[in-house]
Amino acid sequence: MSKMPMIYAGHGSPMNAIEDNRYTRVWREMGEKIPRPESIVSISAHWYTEGTKIMNEENPKTVYDMYGFPEELYKITYNAPGNPKLAGTVKDLISKQTDYDNTWGIDHGTWSVLTHMYPERDIPVFQISIDAFAPPQVHYQIGRELRSLRDQGVLLFGTGNIVHNLRMLDWGMEDQGFDWAYKFDDYVKANIESRNNDNIIHYMSQGEAVKLSVPTPDHFNPILYLLGASDEEDKITVYNNSCMLGSLSMTSYLFE
């Protein structure tokens, strides 16, 4: 079996789950383009915990971790099966303390994208949480430890937004970003494309642009797992390379 690709999706608004737009069309294309995974392991910005958690249910529930959206959104169920056996493998691969935790489920960071990529909901999927107290090096290291999953038909799926500052949203800038948002997004893109992962791990060195772009690391950290699991042979393609509403970057990456 050849090595599975990996995807980092800038997921943006939960509304993308029910909209047909330029982002969702790209997600559908990605689902058709890459080999069909045996299983999906998702690292979502929205499962942000104390310590690293892994869900190992047979049938993980759909979580509606957003408020004030149209009722239609809360009717979506992403009822794909889980994969307890693979969850056990993941737990064994990660060297830091991890715990099984089924209090969460498949959240909108994951299902708003997968509902377009794999609408049949027949590929097993579960999530690994992001330890809110771990430094960037630890997230990157977990990615390194999960690298072998790519040889087992597993799609490692990171979902967040490289630039994510909800307090600075400007609804008048529908398809544009602030200068600082482009600056940081471009910095990350340049270093991913040149495989300078060290500069991404030490992203906090980027002064004012990073303080505005990453006020909290939850939406940024998923990319670190994929960079850890990447290797020199990966071809890296950038999708949805754009900012919206001033302070959100939709930029997404395919490693294959």
Summary of the structure (lengths in Angstrom):
residues: 256
radius of gyration: 16.7
end to end distance: 13.5
largest distance: 47.8
contacts: 864
relative contact order: 0.22
helix: 39%
strand: 21%
